[in-house]
Amino acid sequence: MSQPAKPTLADLRVEIDRIDAQMHELLMERGRVIDQLIEIKTRQGGGSAFRPAREASMMRALVERHRGLLPLDTVEGIWRVIISTFTYVQAPYSVHVDVSRGDAAMRDSARFHFGFTTPCVPHFGAGVVIRAVAGSVGDLGMFAVDGGPGAGAWWTNLASPDAPKIIARLPFVERADHPAGMPVFVISKPLVDGTARDVVLESVTLDRWRPDIPHALSKIGAEAIGSAATGMGLALLVARPGGIAPDAASEALRSAGAADVRASEIGAHADRIDASALRSHAI
């Protein structure tokens, strides 16, 4: 029996054109579904288009199923553009970005995660970003997890109930060679639903620092990821597991000798996804 003929270069190019056309059709089909989603939400009185928990879940599934020579960076970037652009189509918004740490790195991060359709507005300082989001209709804010140089206790600006809240930590998928790997927080006005609560963030004020604080927090799976002096003592940014008691971090601090402990929840986000661990487990 004769062997089937191997595809020619022209044959392969035709196949690529077919696949490209199918991908475009699927994107347009997704747009038609979004049209229906907008119609339903309009009848039901609207609501935020942001769904951080769903986005994190989609990113995890993407990493778990990805195979082949196409870099994961490319696939993640394409999906981020698709998600953020269709979110923008549902309800236009801008992203306010703190560039005080350096314009290039933050712009790279903003464009990787939100694409070029979503307007990006530069600011200097996490506090300025927080005020911009608070004064907007439905914008997002983005700044480095450590808040940038001289930021102080920026998280205390999120403590009041109607202040913006942290809804995500990016990148969702972490790896050593990530092209936009600088850890950043994303904030928005408080969301009614759709949030991820794997990690809850608290703004905590107390009298002063004590050496036993890190150990006391680690015993409940929590950590202080920020600290700054205030006029009344010390402010901590505490990250704790979402499944433990709301007052667990405060009690842990008191067990370490802290006094005048006061805590306010300032947001939550999904667990960080370790791409290398997921890929090795899948293989």
N, C-alpha and C positions, 0 to 999 in steps of 0.2 A: 504494500500500500504506500502511496506517495505521501510525503509529509506535507502538512498544510503550509502554505506560503507565509513567510514572516511578513509582518506589516512593514510597509515602506514608510519613509519620512513623511510623505504626503498623507498616507493613511493616518498616521499618528497626529498630524496637525488637524485633520478633519475631526478626529476623536476629541482633541482638546477643545476645538471650537464647539462641538456638541455639548461637552461638559460645561464650558463657560456659559453657553446659552441657557442650560438648565439651571445653573446657579443664579443667573439673573432672573429667570422666571420665578424661582423660589423666593428671592428677595422681594419681588413685586407681589407675590402671593402673601408673603408675610405682611407687606404693607396693606393689603386688602383686609387681612385679619385685624390689623391694628385699627383700620377705619371702623370696623364693627365694634371693637373694644371701646373706642372713643365715643361712639354712639350710645353704647350701653352705659358708660360712665356718666355721660351728659344727662341721660334720663334719670340716673340714680343720684344726681347732685354733685358729680365730679369726684375729687379725691386725688391724692398725690400719685404720680406715675412712677415714683421711685419705689423699688422693691429690693432692698439690699440683700435680704435673705435669699430671694430667688436668684439674684445675680451670682451670689457666692456659690449656690448649689449648681448653677449652670457652669461656672468656671471649674468646679471640682469634677463634674461629669466630663467636661471637655478634656481635662488632663488625663483622666482615667482611660478614656477611649482612644486617645491620639496615638497613631502609629505612623511609620514611614519617614521619608527623608525631609519632609517639610518641617522647618524649625517650629518648636512650640511657641516661640516668641511671635511668629507670624500668625499662627492660628489664634492665639490669645488676643493679639492686637486687632485682628479682623472681627472677632466676636465682641470685643469691647466697643469698637466703632458701631457695629450693628445695634447692640443693646442701647448705647447712649444716644445714638441718632434717632432710633425709633421712640425712645423716651422723650427726646426733644420734639419730635413730631406730635406726640400726644399733648404736650404742654411745654411750650418754649421756655427755656431757662438759660442762665449764664452761670459760669463757674468762676468764682472769685478766688484768686490764687495769691498766696504769700510768696513773693520773690525775694524776700530779704536774705535768704540763704544763697541766692544766686539765680539769675534769670534762666539760664539754660537748663539746669536740672529740673526745675519746677515746671517749666514749659514743656519739656520732654514728657514729664510724668502726666501733666494735664492732657496733652494731645494723645498720648498712648491710651489713657483710660477713657477720654471723652471725645476723641476725634477732632476734626476740623470744622464740623458743622456747628457744634455748640460754642457760643462766644466765650472767650477766656479773658477775664479782666484782672490785670496785675495790681497788687497792693503791697505795702511794706509793713509786715507784722501780722501775727495771728489775730491780735485784737482788732485790727482794722478789718480783716476778713470777716470776723464774727459780727462786727457792726454792719458791714455791708449786707450780709445774709439776713440779719435781723430786720433791716430796713427794706428788704426786697419782697416780692410777691411769692416767688417759689424757687429762688436761686440756690445753688450749692456753694460751699466754700471748701478750700483745700489748703492745708499747710502741713509742714513736717511734723512728725510725731513729737519731736522735742521742741517745737514751736519756733525755732530759729533763735539767733543770738539776741540776747537782751529782751526776750519775750516776757520774762517773769512768769507769774502764775496766771497764764492766759486762760486756763480751764475754769477759773473762778467766774469768768464772764458767761459761762454756760450754766451756772447753778440755778438761776431763777426758773420757775416752771415754764414761762413763756419764751425763754431764751432759746437760740438754736441748740441743737444737740448733735453729738457725733453719731453718724449712721453707718460708717464703714471705715475700715482700715485697708488701705491699698499698698501694694498690689494684693489681690485676693490670692494669687498663686506666687509663692516665694521660691526663689532659687538664686544661687550665687551669681549667675551671669545675666540676671534679668536686665533688659535694656532700660527699664524705668523702675528700678528696684528700691529707690529711696522710700522708706516707710512714711506714709502720709495718712492723716485723718481727713475724712470728708464729713462736713456738717450740713445740716439743713434745718429749717424750722421743724418743730416736733412732728413726727409722723404718727398717724392714728394706727396704722397697721403696716405690715410688710417688713418690719425690722428684724434683724438677726440679734439674738441675745445670748450667744455662746460666751461672750466676754462682756461684762458690764463695767462701765467706767464711772468712778466717783470723784467728786471734788471734796477733799477732806481738809478741814482746818483743825489745828491743834496747837498746844502751847509751844513745843519745841521738838527738835529731833532727838531720838534716843537710839543707841547702838543696837538694841534688841528688836527694833521695828522690822527690818527685812526678814529676820527669822520668824517673827510672829505672823507676818503676812504670808510667808511661804508655807506655813503649816496648813493654811486653808486654801492653798493654790493661788494666792494673790501676790501682787508685787506693786511697789511704788515705781511708776515709770516717769515721774516728774516731781520735782520739789523746788520750792522757792520761798524765800522769806517774805513775810508781809508785815504791815504795821502792827498787827495784833499777834504775831507768832509765826507759824509755819503753815504753808499750804502744800498738800500732796495730791498728785494725780494717781489714783489707785485703780488698777485693773484686777478684777476678781472674776471667778467663774460665775456664769449666769445662773447655775443651778443651786447655789448655796443661799442661805438666809440673807435678806437684804442688809441686816445689821452685823453680819459676820466680820466684815473688815473693821468696822468701828470697834467691835468687841476685841478683836485681835490687837488693835492699836492700844486699847486700854490695858490689855494684859501685859503689854510691853512697857507700861508706866505712863502712857500719854494722858494728858489732862485736857479738858475743854474740847473734846473731840466732837466735831459736827460734820456730817456728811450729806452730800446731795448727789443724786444720780445725774450724770451729764451725758449719757448716751450708752450705746452698746454696739457691738459689731460681731461678725462671724469669726469663727476660729480661723487662724492663718493656715493656709494650705501649703504643705511642703511638697513641691512638685517632684523632687527626687525620691522621696519616700513613696509617693503614690505610684510613680512610674515603676520603681523596682518591685513593689508589691504586685502590680498588675502583670509584670513579666514573669 
